[in-house]
Amino acid sequence: MTDTPTRSGRPSARALPLASALRLSRPSDTWFKPALSVVVASAAPQLTLLALGRLDLVMYTMAGSLCALYGHGLPYARRAGAVAGVVLGMTASLAVSLVTASLTGSTAVLIAVGALLAAAQKVLCDATRIGPPGHVIFTFVSSAALFAPQRPEQIPGHLALTLGAGAFAWLVAVAPALVRREGPERRAVARALEAAAACAADPGPRTRNAAAAAVHAAWQCLLASGRPTAVRRSLERLVVHAQAAFVAPGPGGGTVDPDRLRAWAALIRARGPVPMPPPAPGTADELYGIDAERAALRAPQGRRAARRALLRRLGPGSPLLPVAVRTLAGCALAGYLCAALGVGRPYWAIVTAASLYQANITLSWNRTLQRTLGNLLGVLVFAAVLPVSRISPLALVCCCLFFSFAAEALITRNYWLGSVAVTPMALLVLEFGGAHPAGELIGDRVLDTVLGAVVGFLAATLVTNRRAAGRVERALDALDRARADAERTGADPGAAPATRDRARRTLTASLVELREAGDTAAGEWWQRALPEQRLLAAERAGHRTLAATDIRRGPGGDTPPAVHAPSIGAE
């Protein structure tokens, strides 16, 4: 297979979108989960402080409460550890900020520490793939704490408040497991079935790639879940059907009925029983492979391999490093410029710049437009609601809780719409420490937003990411190896079922990684031309291999169980 690109020429800038960056999309199917979680996690600490007359401490409890935003796409077995890690990371970031604030009042030093923290938080969140809201919440908390008056003897108590609120947020995040323990797995499998149905009904590169990503996400969710249950067994069989629908789709899905896949997805999303599908070719082998792979991931060797993979993502050759440099440079420049202009809260500029940096320049440009528009509209909302919040301390708490909910409810439609609610919430937090002149707050926020956005995006354009194309090359090589392994194990009648199915899942993961790497590089500036012909050919070959190995598994697969109940009992 040749790696000759279909186009050549000098690295150049690409056109940046405008209208598409502001277009509203459908809300996430789980938008209400982080929205309700953050309200519950924030309400208890804030109402407690209200009763004690210490609303000036809300900033420290809010740092822990915001941890409830994380991990909602993870199965509860994985979510418990992930949210605990977020709480510890938030506390560590806050500790660095509080210690720095207690030791120095130099604005230059505080901005430098804020920029360094923002870059480190960006890299760690991307490397661990913690998911939304990513590093922005960490940067918001740590940057604000840098500019809050602090004495060394106050630090232990303030960190204790963060840990206590974080522990309560952890309980809020994992509590739904008592009611619907397989909820995240059900949603992941439903998405896979819906994406596979779209691919079966309208085959094409876009729907096929979307189905591959959804099926891969469903397998990862099931692998990360706890012990096998009857519900998870049925979900695993349903993912096999979803996989069969996208590996070799034909008009109308061939033997796969898109309507049946959608009907299964609707039943899974409901609170009733999970449907037990008829056996797909090779189902027994697939499920055996899942058990073996789940056991391997939990073994000491699997844990060590996961740690090594994390270190590779953080290593010297990591594609995350240019983004970290962008974050560091942009946050520092934005903060210093605002300080030079006499703005009293340069940390707003730091947070604005930090929020812009996405996987590539095109996505960063989109976020720049969204953040700027959302913040400018948000200050108007703040001006309207400020008199209401000053009626009483309880009114202030209620306003903050309302905007916390609204932010998470709206942000999945588009980031700018969520920012319209985030901005007044961030400004109202300052009111817990005492009333401030409205004109000063609004003026500072507008100036910080504009300067942070302009300087932040300028840093993104100047700090190039030449490693994006290199990531595509590595993904292509990994896909070639995964395809060869899948072909070898699929053609070998003596191959163990666990080995054969693990090879197929590795191939699916490689296809997803290649598409992600290609999309990231396509939106990056100033790099060599991408080998687009090789990329498309590799994707087609990978999907052909998946289809071929799926066909070969039918006659040679283990005999599926003879008896299948019509459904699995409700949770």
Disulfide bonds with the S-S distance in Angstrom:
none
